[in-house]
Amino acid sequence: MGGEQLKAAKLDERGMAGDRWFAVRDAEGFLASGKVTRRFRRRDEVVDFQARTEGFSVEVSGNGQRWLAGSELLDSHLSERMGPPVQVLPEADVPHQDGGQVSLIGTATLVWCAERWGVDADPRRLRVNLVIETSKPFVEE
């Protein structure tokens, strides 16, 4: 989802504490994302929603409404917006994480990519954990 702005974050063995414990999953088991891979299906609407983790609870907001993950009302609303039936489910046998536990990108790198390649450099499409404010491209490397 669109994520949340934090002043600080705790890290644990999974990466950012609470990050990606839940995901929007369709009936075929694909996770909603801004990209298409063997595990993800592009569902651009997913980034219109914000998710906030408090302990083991996740609150989702969008369109002026709020739901808790696991709510049938949330699943119904997301399904209506995305087309196929989807559910917000906790991580089970397959991790919701990509390859690494923590990934980050700098704002200057996003600007560079947008200018260089004329692409939509929205960090939500890249599924990074952290977006940091930078003045030079690629300093995060």
C-alpha positions in Angstrom: 0.0 0.0 0.0 1.0 3.6 0.1 2.9 3.2 3.4 3.3 5.7 6.1 5.8 8.5 7.0 7.9 7.7 10.0 10.5 9.8 11.9 12.1 6.6 13.2 11.8 2.8 12.6 12.9 -0.3 14.4 14.7 -3.0 12.6 14.5 -6.7 13.4 15.6 -9.9 11.7 12.9 -9.4 9.0 13.9 -5.9 8.3 11.6 -3.0 9.3 9.5 -4.1 12.3 5.9 -4.6 11.1 6.6 -4.0 7.5 4.8 -6.3 5.0 3.3 -8.6 7.6 0.1 -8.2 5.7 -0.5 -8.1 1.9 -3.4 -7.8 -0.5 -3.7 -11.2 -2.1 -6.0 -12.5 -4.8 -7.7 -15.9 -5.1 -4.7 -17.2 -7.2 -2.3 -16.2 -4.4 -0.7 -13.2 -6.2 0.2 -10.2 -4.1 -1.1 -6.8 -5.3 1.8 -4.5 -6.3 2.9 -1.9 -8.8 4.7 -4.5 -10.8 4.2 -8.0 -12.4 6.4 -10.9 -11.4 5.9 -14.5 -10.6 4.6 -13.4 -7.2 3.1 -10.0 -7.8 0.2 -8.7 -10.0 0.0 -5.1 -10.9 -2.9 -3.5 -9.2 -2.2 0.2 -9.3 -5.1 0.9 -6.9 -3.3 -0.6 -4.0 -1.1 2.5 -3.6 -4.2 4.7 -3.2 -4.5 3.2 0.3 -2.3 3.8 3.4 -1.4 1.2 5.9 -0.2 1.8 9.4 1.1 -0.9 11.7 0.6 -0.8 15.4 2.0 -3.9 17.1 0.4 -6.8 15.3 -2.5 -4.8 14.1 -2.7 -3.0 10.7 -5.0 -0.1 10.0 -5.8 0.7 6.4 -7.2 4.1 5.3 -8.4 5.4 1.9 -11.2 7.5 0.5 -11.8 9.0 3.9 -12.5 5.6 5.5 -10.5 3.4 7.9 -10.5 -0.4 8.4 -8.5 -3.0 10.3 -6.8 -5.7 8.3 -8.9 -8.8 8.3 -12.1 -6.9 8.1 -14.6 -8.2 5.5 -15.6 -4.6 4.8 -12.0 -3.8 3.8 -11.7 -6.8 1.6 -15.0 -6.0 -0.1 -13.9 -2.3 -0.7 -10.5 -3.4 -2.1 -12.1 -6.0 -4.3 -14.5 -3.4 -5.7 -11.7 -1.0 -6.5 -9.3 -3.6 -7.9 -11.6 -5.8 -9.9 -10.9 -9.4 -8.8 -11.8 -10.5 -5.3 -8.9 -9.8 -2.9 -8.2 -10.1 0.8 -5.7 -8.5 3.2 -3.9 -11.5 4.7 -1.0 -12.0 7.2 2.2 -13.5 6.0 2.0 -17.3 6.1 4.2 -19.9 4.3 5.6 -17.5 1.6 7.3 -14.2 2.8 5.8 -11.0 1.6 9.3 -9.5 1.4 11.3 -9.3 -1.8 14.9 -10.5 -1.8 16.3 -8.3 1.0 15.0 -7.3 4.4 15.6 -3.6 3.9 15.7 -1.6 0.7 16.0 2.1 0.3 16.2 4.8 -2.4 17.1 8.5 -2.3 14.8 11.2 -3.6 17.5 12.6 -5.9 17.9 9.1 -7.4 14.1 9.1 -8.1 14.3 12.5 -9.8 17.4 11.3 -11.8 15.5 8.2 -13.1 12.4 10.3 -14.0 14.5 12.8 -15.9 16.8 10.3 -17.5 14.3 7.7 -18.7 11.0 9.7 -18.6 9.5 7.1 -16.2 7.1 7.4 -13.3 9.6 7.2 -10.5 7.0 6.7 -7.8 8.9 4.8 -5.0 5.8 2.7 -4.2 6.2 0.9 -7.6 9.7 -0.1 -6.5 8.5 -1.6 -3.2 11.3 0.0 -1.2 11.1 0.1 2.6 12.7 3.5 3.0 12.7 6.7 0.9 15.4 9.1 2.2 15.8 12.7 1.3 19.0 13.2 -0.7 20.6 16.0 -2.7 22.7 13.8 -5.0 21.6 10.7 -7.0 22.8 7.3 -5.9 24.5 8.3 -2.6 22.3 5.6 -1.0 24.4 3.0 -2.9 
